[in-house]
């Protein structure tokens, strides 16, 4: 893995923590995106039926 801190001239510890935080947030966003997509797919027919749709 590239040492981003060395490339940017920043201290390694703070940069490493920032990269870990950004990675964690990205993974969480992906999990939420997939989860809400699955939830929407599972509940869509029921909601459409309740609203008088097809």
N, C-alpha and C positions, 0 to 999 in steps of 0.2 A: 504494500500500500504506500502511496506517495506521502511524504511528510509535508503536508500542506503548510504547517507552521514555518518550516524552513523556507518554503517557496515565497511566503508572504512576509517573512522577517519577523514573525510574531513569536511569542513564547510558546513552547510546545504544549504545556499543560492546558492553558486556556483555550488554545486552538483545538486541541484534542477533545476537550469537554464540549466545545461548540459543535464540532463535527458529530459527536455522539448524540447531542441533543437534537440536531437537525435530522439525523438519521432516525432517531426515535420518533420524532414528530411525523416524518414521512411514512414510516411503517404504520403508525397509528392511523394516519389518513387513509392509507391503502386498505387497512382492515375495516375501517368504518365505511368506505366506499363499497367494498365487496359485501359487507353485512347489510347495509341499507338496500343495495341492489337485490340481494336475495330476499329480504323482507318485502320489498315492493313486488317482486315477482310472485311471492307466495300469497300476498294479500290482495293483489290487484283484482282478480276475478270476483272475490267476495265483495269488495268495495263497489265495483262496477254494478254488480247485481243489486246491492242495497240502494244505490243511487238511481236505479231504474234503467241502467244501460243494457248492453247486450248480455 
